[in-house]
Each structure stands twice: as structure tokens, then as C-alpha cells.
Amino acid sequence: MHKLGEATLYYANKRYEEAIPLLKEIILTSPNLADPYHTLGLIYDAMGDKKRALGFYMLAVHLTPNDASLWKLLVNRSSEQGNGAQARYCLDRAIKADPEDMGLRYHRASLFVELGEHQKAAESYEQIWKLRPKNLETLKTAAKLNTYSY
């Protein structure tokens, strides 16, 4: 763990070229530890390599699947990179990690609407309504979308 602290210090001081090999060494000895993958994601983000950063974040989040904040970050990053399938996957995982976050559920419903998947959008709005039954707008939206799916 001493090496991880050292690598994190290199990252904090923007000494990326020293942090990267150290983090990769840690991964070789402890491949199930999420922190070095996450830190590599941060480093590549700072260096402007968004694609490589996303890859390391994905590795980190699969080692910490209940990290809703990292899943949320990956939803946005995947969308920015035009990877709709990955964004949907991350969105589903973010909802699983934080089922009370209604913003995520609305995001998924809107995504389905954008993709023209009206039945899935309607189901998403119905799920929201079941969790928040006083919100009749979601039920109305689900009903409208159900008419599109036929």
C-alpha cells in the first residue's frame, strides 16, 4: 500500500510519468484493487486521453460495483464518446447501485425516448411512478408512450 500512496502523491503533484509505471506495477501484484485503475483513469483524464481514462474507470468500477458516483461519471463519459450501448449499461448499473436516485431513472427514460424505444421508456416512467406515486405526470407520460408503441 506504500506504493499506492507514493503513486497518488505523484498524481497529486502532476508527475504522471512517474505515477503510471508505479500504478501498473501495483496492478500486476494486486489486480483486484480498484484504486490504481481509478488513479490511472484520473491521470489519463488529466492528460486529455479520454478513451484510455474511460477504460481504466470501467475496470475500477467493476471492482467496486456499488460505487454509484463512478457509474454516474461513466454514464456521462460514455455518452460524450458516442457509446450509447455502454452509456445504457452504465446507467442501468448506476441505478442498481443507487436505486433511490430518481434523476438516474428519468435519465434512462429520456434516453429511451430519444432512441425511439417507447415501450422501454413507458416502462421506465411506470417504475418511477411506482416509486413516487404522487407524481402523476410520470404516469401520464408512460400512458402517452404506451400509445406510441403499438
C-alpha positions as CSV (number, residue, x, y, z in Angstrom):
1,M,0.0,0.0,0.0
2,H,3.0,2.2,0.4
3,K,3.5,2.3,-3.4
4,L,-0.2,3.3,-3.9
5,G,0.4,6.3,-1.6
6,E,3.5,7.2,-3.5
7,A,1.7,6.9,-6.8
8,T,-1.1,9.0,-5.5
9,L,1.3,11.7,-4.4
10,Y,2.9,11.7,-7.9
11,Y,-0.5,12.1,-9.4
12,A,-1.4,15.0,-7.0
13,N,1.8,16.7,-8.0
14,K,1.1,16.1,-11.7
15,R,4.2,13.8,-12.0
16,Y,2.2,11.5,-14.2
17,E,5.2,9.9,-15.9
18,E,6.4,8.7,-12.5
19,A,2.9,7.6,-11.3
20,I,1.9,5.5,-14.3
21,P,4.6,2.8,-14.1
22,L,4.2,2.6,-10.3
23,L,0.4,2.1,-10.7
24,K,0.9,-0.6,-13.3
25,E,3.3,-2.4,-11.0
26,I,0.7,-2.3,-8.3
27,I,-1.9,-3.7,-10.7
28,L,0.4,-6.6,-11.5
29,T,0.7,-7.5,-7.8
30,S,-2.9,-6.7,-6.8
31,P,-5.1,-6.9,-9.9
32,N,-8.3,-6.8,-7.8
33,L,-7.6,-3.5,-6.2
34,A,-9.7,-0.7,-7.7
35,D,-7.7,2.3,-6.6
36,P,-4.8,2.0,-9.1
37,Y,-7.2,1.7,-12.0
38,H,-9.1,4.7,-10.8
39,T,-6.0,6.8,-10.4
40,L,-4.8,5.8,-13.9
41,G,-8.2,7.0,-15.1
42,L,-7.7,10.3,-13.4
43,I,-4.2,10.6,-14.8
44,Y,-5.2,9.9,-18.4
45,D,-8.2,12.3,-18.0
46,A,-5.8,15.0,-16.9
47,M,-3.5,14.2,-19.9
48,G,-6.5,14.5,-22.2
49,D,-6.7,10.8,-23.2
50,K,-10.4,10.4,-22.5
51,K,-10.7,7.0,-24.2
52,R,-7.9,5.4,-22.1
53,A,-9.3,7.1,-19.0
54,L,-12.7,5.6,-19.6
55,G,-11.2,2.2,-19.9
56,F,-9.4,2.5,-16.6
57,Y,-12.5,3.9,-14.9
58,M,-14.5,0.9,-16.3
59,L,-12.0,-1.5,-14.7
60,A,-12.2,0.3,-11.4
61,V,-16.0,0.4,-11.3
62,H,-16.3,-3.3,-12.0
63,L,-14.1,-3.9,-8.9
64,T,-16.4,-1.6,-6.9
65,P,-19.8,-2.2,-8.4
66,N,-21.7,-0.3,-5.7
67,D,-19.9,3.0,-6.4
68,A,-22.8,4.9,-7.8
69,S,-20.8,8.1,-8.3
70,L,-18.3,6.3,-10.6
71,W,-21.1,4.7,-12.6
72,K,-22.7,8.1,-13.0
73,L,-19.4,9.5,-14.3
74,L,-19.2,6.7,-16.7
75,V,-22.7,7.3,-18.0
76,N,-21.7,10.8,-18.9
77,R,-18.3,9.8,-20.3
78,S,-19.8,7.0,-22.4
79,S,-22.4,9.4,-23.8
80,E,-19.7,12.0,-24.6
81,Q,-17.8,9.4,-26.6
82,G,-20.8,8.4,-28.5
83,N,-21.0,4.9,-27.0
84,G,-24.8,4.7,-26.4
85,A,-24.7,1.0,-25.5
86,Q,-22.1,1.5,-22.9
87,A,-23.9,4.5,-21.6
88,R,-27.1,2.5,-21.2
89,Y,-25.2,-0.3,-19.4
90,C,-23.6,2.2,-17.0
91,L,-26.9,3.8,-16.4
92,D,-28.5,0.5,-15.5
93,R,-25.6,-0.2,-13.2
94,A,-25.8,3.3,-11.6
95,I,-29.5,2.7,-10.9
96,K,-28.7,-0.7,-9.4
97,A,-26.0,1.0,-7.2
98,D,-28.3,3.9,-6.2
99,P,-32.0,2.8,-6.7
100,E,-33.3,5.9,-4.9
101,D,-31.7,8.4,-7.4
102,M,-34.7,9.5,-9.4
103,G,-32.6,11.6,-11.7
104,L,-30.9,8.5,-13.0
105,R,-34.3,6.9,-13.6
106,Y,-35.5,9.9,-15.5
107,H,-32.3,10.0,-17.5
108,R,-32.9,6.4,-18.6
109,A,-36.5,7.1,-19.5
110,S,-35.4,10.1,-21.6
111,L,-32.7,8.1,-23.2
112,F,-35.2,5.5,-24.3
113,V,-37.5,8.3,-25.7
114,E,-34.5,9.7,-27.7
115,L,-33.8,6.2,-29.1
116,G,-37.4,5.8,-30.1
117,E,-37.8,2.8,-27.7
118,H,-41.2,4.0,-26.5
119,Q,-42.2,0.7,-24.7
120,K,-39.0,0.7,-22.6
121,A,-39.4,4.5,-21.9
122,A,-43.0,3.8,-20.8
123,E,-41.9,1.0,-18.5
124,S,-39.2,3.3,-17.1
125,Y,-41.8,6.0,-16.3
126,E,-44.1,3.4,-14.8
127,Q,-41.3,2.3,-12.5
128,I,-40.7,5.9,-11.4
129,W,-44.4,6.3,-10.8
130,K,-44.5,3.1,-8.6
131,L,-41.6,4.6,-6.5
132,R,-43.2,8.1,-6.4
133,P,-47.0,7.5,-6.8
134,K,-47.8,11.2,-6.1
135,N,-46.1,12.2,-9.4
136,L,-48.9,11.8,-11.8
137,E,-47.0,13.4,-14.7
138,T,-44.8,10.3,-14.9
139,L,-47.9,8.1,-15.2
140,K,-49.4,10.4,-17.9
141,T,-46.1,10.3,-19.8
142,A,-46.0,6.5,-19.6
143,A,-49.6,6.3,-20.9
144,K,-48.7,8.6,-23.8
145,L,-45.6,6.5,-24.6
146,N,-47.6,3.3,-24.5
147,T,-49.8,4.6,-27.3
148,Y,-46.7,5.1,-29.5
149,S,-45.5,1.5,-29.0
150,Y,-48.5,0.0,-30.9
